[in-house]
């Protein structure tokens, strides 16, 4: 199995990639948060505000999947998913366009994630210039959310944010949907699903080869935070509560950890919420229960 064909990419002589991703994109309407790096965010808000008086919207900062290498926050499935989250979870969603590897290897995506979090902080500090934010958003209830590689980014951004002054923003939870981690030693699920049709092991290995710093293996801290030597390793216990979702058909199911509320199912496959509306609805419900249980309260103006 050719992992380049699986991922719809072709390597170029200069080390870059040509991407043939068949997923359509919604034309960008995002807000530049870092013109130098050409990164931007797309903001989603619910069509209808909460019916409870003075109930303000928590903030979800979302990082899209794609193995650090492909896709965009403008990719149609992720745009539609953020639209669904904003309306059904009653949250303000900030979807982050980060730089892709191998042109920009890790930690570039983590740096862009922090840049987006700081952009949110700036919006919180400038409430008076945006009537909607001033009246309807509670920046003291912020969540980092990501799927697959986006879950990995949310995790590492959560670690990095522990040492930043984000006031008045408070990150009170992480939502990791089938997060993408790896390691040199194979787990049982990786061995079992080595030829998985959706996400074969050879594709996962290639993504790490393209995304990790040059001459690093999968035990690097970005891939394997348990084995990898990390200056942040002592901070793992300081992370806020995490909601981690996985399923039995996900080759990455065995690589989960930290202080968590878990939702694991015996069936399914990696990124199955993009193909099954029932799974997507269950996913959103789980996220909603977690977000609301993390202390969403009414606030008077």
PEQUISUL-V841013 format. One record per run of one state. SS is the DSSP state (H for helix, E for strand, - for the rest). FROM is the first residue (numbers start at 0). TO is the last residue. Records with the same first field share a line. If there is no record, write none. Layout:
# PEQUISUL-V841013
SS=FROM-TO, FROM-TO
This chain:
# PEQUISUL-V841013
-=0-1, 7-7, 11-15, 19-23, 25-29, 34-37, 44-53, 55-55, 63-73, 89-89, 97-106, 125-125, 129-129, 147-147, 161-169, 177-186, 192-199, 211-231, 238-240, 247-258, 265-270, 274-275, 293-296, 298-300
H=2-6, 75-88, 107-124, 126-128, 130-135, 148-160, 187-191, 200-210, 232-237, 271-273, 276-292
E=8-10, 16-18, 24-24, 30-33, 38-43, 54-54, 56-62, 74-74, 90-96, 136-146, 170-176, 241-246, 259-264, 297-297
